[in-house]
């Protein structure tokens, strides 16, 4: 899979225990369904079947739970995407289109309310928040990936322009899907991406 250097320092992560995994699983469900600010540590602890003391012992703060939630979601997305790019084979255009297919399938299972990173950014705009670099690095990584895929498909001269266009189509599909603006947002974006790739 393409490797993209985002030049962002990796966030601090915590070592997971069984209780930590229960807490994080509960937080992931609640944060995505209700929003980060709407969910307090009392509710997370209750859903996980632990005390607040255990929660703070494992994570230290709600902010660290948010970091783990977003970083974990990003890791799972990148793992799925690596599999899909590998399965797409060496053809550059097929690999670029595989990103849209992967997002369609990911969103069907994990993204009924749209992109978790976009949703989180709507609530976390403070660059000093420990989760902020996780959000921005994920999007920078995606742009880097699309740029590398565009370079392979159309050459260095078109890489930046085409990579940004593919990124815009992809992000637009994520938002349109989450807002249910129209059906088949990913298919629409994929067809537009196919046309752009064909034109170079």
Helices and strands as residue ranges (DSSP letters): H 18-34, H 41-48, H 52-59, H 62-88, H 92-110, H 116-123, H 132-154, H 156-179, H 185-199
